[in-house]
Amino acid sequence: MKIARIRLFAAPLPIKGGPWRWGKGFEMHAGTAHVVALDSDTGLTGWGESAPMVAFYLPAHDKGIPAVLAELAPHLLGLDPRNPAAVDAEMDRWLHGHAYAKSAIDVACWDLAGRALGVPCHLLLGGRRLDAMPIFRTIPQPPHDDLDTRLADFRVQGFRYFQMKVGGDPSAEAARVRSVAGLLRPEESLIADANRGWRRDQALRFAHETRDLCLTFEQPCDSYDDCLSVRRRTSHVLKLDEAIKTADDLFRAIADDACDTVCVKIAKQGGLTKARLIRDICAARGLPMTVEDVWGGEIASAAVAHLAASTPPDMLLNTTDLQNYNDGEIATGAPTVADGCLIVSDRPGLGIEPVMAALGDPVAVYE
């Protein structure tokens, strides 16, 4: 099997319920799903998606994906997509970095491999270990701040993990977090995610003012070194997200005892190939993790679900259903949500089929 043609689509992902606000004053009104179709010489097609958030969140942006694909496409045509590791190595050979753009290509390879073999991707990623994966629900920063109402609604739907976006004034954020912590039941968990939004002194102030609360403190500062400094001076469980981009980052964090949990994001790592490596290193070293992605629709959600379903049960903290944060639908067959958990099908590949009317005409074609 060979890659005979590569198509790129761009579809808007309007955010359900208005703009999304998180650390450092970031705000996003809509995302963009860049969807890659790998058409093989056998007639099968694999689909992948990457949806970076605003350009000032991570070293990634929507406009970079078409440019990266134009650079890589000549080197990918003719390769066997059933060997994602070889395709991944070839992408790295010709272009350094740009993991967010390579991710859609890599995920499409996994989808095509599963379709060619007639098996779901989770079987190729290690085998199904979980039938249902717990989902966390996110509470953005104000004005989306009807905390008790939101929490009650999430609880009725079966959710037990709650992530609060913080990053504003440390004392005010501590008060917000405390108000939610006081409503939690023993079986529920709270995560305060600053998305690298604080200086060290601000993060330490928040940690001091919430020191009596049982919570996970996620990526308090921009730099790894600042997060490590905070980690050494707080009793909170510390989780690293944006600081863990590569396997080398993870090895350093393990050596420094820099965190207690890790957030694996498919596009941040560069696709399922590298995300699986990060996941397996975490599992081998006893670091529990959240498995998710930066943003996305049904295709990204399916990739997340397959990776989460093949994760050792005692190492998966929670995951997410990205498609349910958006209005509209770019694919059918996405994982479903029941009683606060994500459930993925056993259909071949990612188990999705694109909604071509939503994707529109391709913005680029290479063959």
C-alpha positions as CSV (number, residue, x, y, z in Angstrom):
1,M,0.0,0.0,0.0
2,K,1.2,3.5,-0.8
3,I,0.1,7.1,-0.2
4,A,-1.1,8.2,-3.6
5,R,-2.7,11.5,-2.8
6,I,-2.9,13.9,0.2
7,R,-5.8,16.3,0.7
8,L,-6.1,19.0,3.3
9,F,-9.3,20.5,4.5
10,A,-10.0,23.4,6.9
11,A,-13.3,23.6,8.8
12,P,-14.4,26.0,11.5
13,L,-15.1,24.7,15.0
14,P,-17.4,27.3,16.7
15,I,-17.2,27.0,20.5
16,K,-20.4,26.0,22.2
17,G,-21.5,28.6,24.7
18,G,-19.3,31.5,23.7
19,P,-15.6,32.3,24.0
20,W,-13.2,30.0,25.9
21,R,-11.0,31.8,28.5
22,W,-8.0,30.4,30.4
23,G,-4.6,31.3,31.9
24,K,-2.7,34.5,30.9
25,G,-5.9,36.1,29.7
26,F,-6.1,33.8,26.7
27,E,-9.4,33.8,24.8
28,M,-10.7,31.8,21.9
29,H,-14.0,32.3,20.0
30,A,-13.6,29.4,17.5
31,G,-11.1,26.8,16.5
32,T,-10.2,25.5,13.1
33,A,-10.0,21.8,12.3
34,H,-7.3,21.0,9.8
35,V,-8.2,17.6,8.4
36,V,-5.8,15.5,6.4
37,A,-7.0,12.8,4.1
38,L,-4.4,10.2,3.0
39,D,-5.7,8.4,-0.1
40,S,-4.0,5.1,-0.8
41,D,-3.4,3.3,-4.1
42,T,-5.8,0.6,-2.9
43,G,-8.8,3.0,-2.7
44,L,-8.8,3.3,1.2
45,T,-8.5,6.7,2.8
46,G,-7.2,7.5,6.3
47,W,-8.3,10.7,8.2
48,G,-6.4,12.8,10.7
49,E,-7.1,16.1,12.4
50,S,-5.1,18.8,14.1
51,A,-6.8,21.9,15.7
52,P,-4.2,24.2,17.4
53,M,-5.7,26.8,19.7
54,V,-4.8,30.5,19.4
55,A,-1.2,31.1,18.2
56,F,-0.1,32.5,21.6
57,Y,-0.9,29.4,23.5
58,L,1.6,26.8,22.2
59,P,4.3,27.1,19.5
60,A,1.6,26.2,16.9
61,H,-0.9,28.0,14.7
62,D,-3.5,27.2,12.1
63,K,-1.7,28.9,9.3
64,G,1.4,26.8,9.8
65,I,-0.4,23.5,8.8
66,P,-0.8,24.2,5.1
67,A,2.8,25.4,4.9
68,V,4.1,22.3,6.7
69,L,2.1,20.0,4.5
70,A,3.4,21.7,1.3
71,E,6.9,21.0,2.6
72,L,6.4,17.4,3.5
73,A,4.0,16.1,0.9
74,P,6.6,15.4,-1.8
75,H,8.5,13.2,0.7
76,L,5.4,11.3,1.9
77,L,3.8,10.3,-1.4
78,G,4.7,6.7,-2.1
79,L,5.3,5.7,1.5
80,D,3.4,2.9,3.1
81,P,0.9,4.5,5.6
82,R,0.5,1.2,7.4
83,N,3.9,1.9,8.9
84,P,3.3,5.1,10.9
85,A,6.7,5.0,12.6
86,A,8.5,5.0,9.3
87,V,6.3,7.9,8.1
88,D,6.9,9.8,11.3
89,A,10.7,9.3,10.9
90,E,10.5,10.6,7.4
91,M,8.6,13.7,8.5
92,D,11.3,14.4,11.1
93,R,14.0,13.8,8.6
94,W,12.8,16.5,6.3
95,L,11.4,19.0,8.8
96,H,12.5,19.7,12.4
97,G,9.7,20.4,14.9
98,H,6.1,21.5,13.9
99,A,4.6,18.6,15.8
100,Y,1.1,20.1,15.7
101,A,1.1,19.9,11.9
102,K,2.7,16.5,11.6
103,S,0.1,15.1,14.0
104,A,-2.8,15.1,11.5
105,I,-0.7,13.2,9.0
106,D,0.4,10.6,11.6
107,V,-3.1,10.1,12.9
108,A,-4.3,9.6,9.3
109,C,-1.7,6.8,8.9
110,W,-3.0,5.0,12.0
111,D,-6.6,5.3,10.7
112,L,-5.6,4.0,7.3
113,A,-3.6,1.1,8.9
114,G,-6.6,0.1,11.0
115,R,-8.9,0.3,8.0
116,A,-6.5,-1.8,5.9
117,L,-6.3,-4.5,8.6
118,G,-10.0,-4.3,9.5
119,V,-9.3,-3.6,13.2
120,P,-9.8,-0.6,15.5
121,C,-6.8,1.6,16.2
122,H,-6.9,0.8,19.9
123,L,-5.9,-2.8,19.0
124,L,-2.8,-1.4,17.1
125,L,-2.0,0.9,20.0
126,G,-1.7,-1.8,22.6
127,G,-5.1,-3.5,22.8
128,R,-8.3,-2.4,24.5
129,R,-7.7,-2.1,28.2
130,L,-10.8,0.0,29.1
131,D,-14.3,-0.2,27.9
132,A,-15.2,3.3,29.3
133,M,-12.7,6.1,30.2
134,P,-13.6,8.7,32.8
135,I,-13.9,12.3,31.4
136,F,-12.9,15.5,33.1
137,R,-15.2,18.5,32.7
138,T,-13.7,22.0,32.4
139,I,-14.9,25.2,34.1
140,P,-13.4,28.2,32.2
141,Q,-12.5,31.5,33.8
142,P,-15.1,34.2,34.3
143,P,-17.6,35.3,33.1
144,H,-18.4,31.6,32.7
145,D,-18.5,31.3,36.5
146,D,-21.9,30.0,37.7
147,L,-19.9,27.4,39.7
148,D,-22.5,25.6,41.8
149,T,-24.9,25.3,38.8
150,R,-22.2,24.0,36.5
151,L,-21.0,21.5,39.1
152,A,-24.5,20.2,39.8
153,D,-25.1,19.8,36.1
154,F,-21.8,17.9,35.5
155,R,-22.5,15.7,38.5
156,V,-26.0,14.7,37.2
157,Q,-24.2,13.6,33.9
158,G,-21.9,11.4,35.8
159,F,-18.7,13.4,35.7
160,R,-16.3,13.1,38.7
161,Y,-13.2,15.0,37.6
162,F,-13.5,18.8,37.4
163,Q,-10.8,21.1,35.9
164,M,-10.9,24.8,36.8
165,K,-9.1,27.2,34.6
166,V,-7.0,29.6,36.8
167,G,-4.3,32.2,36.0
168,G,-5.8,35.5,37.1
169,D,-5.2,37.2,40.4
170,P,-3.9,34.4,42.7
171,S,-6.0,35.3,45.7
172,A,-9.2,35.7,43.7
173,E,-8.5,32.4,41.9
174,A,-7.8,30.7,45.3
175,A,-11.3,31.9,46.4
176,R,-12.9,30.5,43.3
177,V,-11.2,27.2,43.7
178,R,-12.1,27.0,47.4
179,S,-15.8,27.6,46.6
180,V,-15.8,24.6,44.3
181,A,-13.7,22.4,46.6
182,G,-16.3,22.9,49.3
183,L,-18.9,21.4,47.1
184,L,-17.0,18.3,46.2
185,R,-17.9,14.8,47.3
186,P,-15.3,12.3,48.5
187,E,-15.2,10.4,45.1
188,E,-14.7,13.7,43.1
189,S,-11.4,15.3,42.1
190,L,-10.4,18.9,41.4
191,I,-7.7,20.2,39.1
192,A,-6.5,23.8,39.1
193,D,-5.0,24.4,35.7
194,A,-3.1,27.6,35.2
195,N,-2.0,26.7,31.6
196,R,1.4,28.3,32.4
197,G,-0.3,31.5,33.3
198,W,1.6,32.5,36.4
199,R,5.0,33.7,37.5
200,R,6.7,31.7,40.2
201,D,5.7,34.1,43.0
202,Q,2.1,34.1,41.9
203,A,1.9,30.3,41.6
204,L,3.4,30.0,45.1
205,R,0.9,32.5,46.5
206,F,-2.0,30.5,45.1
207,A,-0.5,27.3,46.4
208,H,0.0,28.8,49.8
209,E,-3.6,30.1,50.0
210,T,-5.0,26.7,48.9
211,R,-2.6,24.5,50.9
212,D,-5.3,22.9,53.0
213,L,-7.3,21.8,49.9
214,C,-6.9,18.4,48.1
215,L,-6.3,19.3,44.5
216,T,-4.0,18.8,41.5
217,F,-2.0,21.9,40.5
218,E,-1.5,21.8,36.7
219,Q,1.3,23.6,34.8
220,P,1.5,26.7,37.0
221,C,4.2,28.5,35.1
222,D,5.5,28.9,31.6
223,S,8.9,27.4,31.9
224,Y,9.8,23.9,33.1
225,D,12.3,25.3,35.6
226,D,9.7,27.5,37.2
227,C,7.3,24.7,37.5
228,L,10.0,22.6,39.1
229,S,10.7,25.3,41.6
230,V,7.0,25.5,42.5
231,R,6.8,21.7,42.7
232,R,9.5,21.6,45.3
233,R,7.7,24.2,47.5
234,T,4.1,23.0,47.5
235,S,2.4,20.0,48.9
236,H,-0.1,19.9,46.0
237,V,0.0,17.1,43.5
238,L,1.7,18.7,40.5
239,K,0.8,17.9,36.9
240,L,2.9,19.0,33.8
241,D,1.2,19.6,30.5
242,E,2.8,22.2,28.2
243,A,6.3,21.5,29.5
244,I,6.2,17.9,28.3
245,K,6.5,18.0,24.5
246,T,9.0,15.3,23.8
247,A,10.3,12.0,25.3
248,D,13.4,14.0,26.3
249,D,11.3,16.4,28.3
250,L,9.6,13.5,30.0
251,F,12.9,11.8,30.8
252,R,14.2,15.0,32.4
253,A,11.0,15.4,34.4
254,I,11.3,11.8,35.7
255,A,15.0,12.4,36.6
256,D,14.1,15.6,38.5
257,D,11.0,14.2,40.1
258,A,9.3,17.3,38.6
259,C,5.7,16.1,38.6
260,D,3.2,13.5,39.9
261,T,1.0,13.3,36.8
262,V,1.4,14.2,33.1
263,C,-1.0,15.4,30.4
264,V,-0.5,13.6,27.1
265,K,-1.9,15.6,24.1
266,I,-1.7,14.0,20.7
267,A,-1.1,17.2,18.6
268,K,1.4,18.5,21.2
269,Q,3.4,15.3,21.0
270,G,3.2,15.1,17.2
271,G,0.6,12.4,16.6
272,L,-0.3,9.0,17.9
273,T,3.1,7.5,17.3
274,K,4.9,9.9,19.7
275,A,2.0,10.2,22.1
276,R,2.0,6.4,22.5
277,L,5.7,6.6,23.3
278,I,5.1,9.3,26.0
279,R,2.2,7.2,27.4
280,D,4.2,4.0,27.6
281,I,7.1,5.7,29.3
282,C,4.7,7.3,31.8
283,A,3.1,3.9,32.4
284,A,6.5,2.2,32.9
285,R,7.5,4.7,35.4
286,G,4.3,4.8,37.3
287,L,3.2,8.3,36.3
288,P,-0.6,8.4,35.8
289,M,-1.8,10.6,33.0
290,T,-4.6,12.5,31.3
291,V,-4.9,11.5,27.6
292,E,-6.4,14.2,25.4
293,D,-5.6,16.7,22.6
294,V,-5.1,20.5,22.3
295,W,-8.5,21.0,20.6
296,G,-10.5,19.4,17.8
297,G,-13.7,17.8,16.6
298,E,-14.9,14.2,16.1
299,I,-11.7,12.9,14.4
300,A,-9.4,14.2,17.1
301,S,-11.8,12.9,19.8
302,A,-11.7,9.5,18.2
303,A,-7.9,9.4,18.2
304,V,-7.9,10.5,21.9
305,A,-10.4,7.7,22.7
306,H,-8.4,5.0,21.0
307,L,-5.2,6.0,22.8
308,A,-7.0,6.3,26.1
309,A,-8.8,2.9,25.7
310,S,-5.4,1.2,25.2
311,T,-3.8,2.8,28.3
312,P,-3.2,0.6,31.4
313,P,-6.3,1.2,33.6
314,D,-4.3,2.2,36.7
315,M,-2.4,4.8,34.7
316,L,-5.3,6.6,33.1
317,L,-6.7,9.4,35.3
318,N,-9.2,10.8,32.7
319,T,-9.7,11.9,29.2
320,T,-11.9,14.3,27.2
321,D,-14.6,14.5,24.6
322,L,-13.4,17.4,22.5
323,Q,-16.3,17.3,20.0
324,N,-18.8,18.2,22.7
325,Y,-17.1,21.6,23.3
326,N,-18.0,22.6,19.7
327,D,-21.0,23.4,17.7
328,G,-21.4,21.4,14.5
329,E,-20.1,18.1,13.3
330,I,-17.2,17.3,11.0
331,A,-17.4,13.5,11.2
332,T,-19.8,10.7,12.3
333,G,-18.9,7.8,14.4
334,A,-17.2,9.8,17.2
335,P,-16.8,8.2,20.6
336,T,-19.9,8.5,22.7
337,V,-20.4,9.7,26.3
338,A,-22.3,7.8,28.9
339,D,-22.3,8.3,32.7
340,G,-19.3,10.6,32.6
341,C,-17.2,8.3,30.5
342,L,-15.9,8.1,26.9
343,I,-16.7,5.0,24.9
344,V,-15.1,4.1,21.6
345,S,-16.3,1.7,19.0
346,D,-14.6,-1.4,17.5
347,R,-15.0,-0.2,14.0
348,P,-11.9,-0.3,11.8
349,G,-9.4,2.5,12.1
350,L,-10.6,5.5,14.1
351,G,-14.2,4.4,13.4
352,I,-15.2,7.7,11.9
353,E,-16.5,8.9,8.6
354,P,-16.0,12.6,7.6
355,V,-19.0,14.8,6.9
356,M,-17.8,16.2,3.5
357,A,-20.4,19.0,3.5
358,A,-18.8,20.3,6.7
359,L,-15.3,20.0,5.5
360,G,-16.0,21.7,2.1
361,D,-13.5,21.7,-0.7
362,P,-9.9,20.8,0.0
363,V,-7.6,23.8,0.5
364,A,-4.6,21.8,-0.9
365,V,-4.1,18.6,-2.9
366,Y,-0.9,16.7,-3.5
367,E,-0.5,13.7,-5.7
